[in-house]
Amino acid sequence: MEITIEEQSDIRIIRLTGRLDGTTMKQLEEHIVQLVDQGCNKFVFDYRNLEYISSAGLRVMLLSVKITRSSNGKVALFGMQDNVAEVFEMSGFFRIFEVFQTEEEAVAYLVS
């Protein structure tokens, strides 16, 4: 999996490419923890190029919500492919995450 992190004022846009599963989730977890340790608590995840997410991937996403909320932060997702959306639907994660169609909508949610 490829992870690209961009800074937009106090928001970090995390672009994911490939598969988020048991072999790649640790890499994302380390990035999230490092960013939170640096004081970042607003994350937008770009799912446009995320091809697959497993239960291990869902766990690291849940971690992102827990640690950002504990510091009054927010998480938003956008650009979810149908197969990834199906996993979120089946797991009930649409009740946990704010999911948007576009990056602009996701960023606007975090700014509000």
Secondary structure as GFF3:
##gff-version 3
##sequence-region A 1 112
A	DSSP	beta_strand	2	8	.	.	.	ID=ss1
A	DSSP	beta_strand	11	20	.	.	.	ID=ss2
A	DSSP	alpha_helix	25	37	.	.	.	ID=ss3
A	DSSP	beta_strand	42	53	.	.	.	ID=ss4
A	DSSP	alpha_helix	55	69	.	.	.	ID=ss5
A	DSSP	beta_strand	74	78	.	.	.	ID=ss6
A	DSSP	alpha_helix	82	91	.	.	.	ID=ss7
A	DSSP	three_ten_helix	93	95	.	.	.	ID=ss8
A	DSSP	beta_strand	98	100	.	.	.	ID=ss9
A	DSSP	alpha_helix	103	111	.	.	.	ID=ss10
###
